Amino acid sequence: MKKSLLLVLLASTTLASSIPAFAQAQPAASDNKIKTAGKKIGNGIMWGPKKLGAGLKKMGNGAKKMVGK
């Protein structure tokens, strides 16, 4: 009983001391880093489909020139 009570008190004290640290406002620089990283990942994922789409568009324009339209 004493061990479990000690464990509960220790856990609650640790949690209570960590909450103010999480509640502090994050600096704007870290938000910018996250946003920049997200954009780079998104651009990396979409690189292939963009290149494929641009190639298909050029093929379509080339076909129009061959037909004479």
Residue pairs with C-beta under 8 A, 6 or more apart in sequence:
none
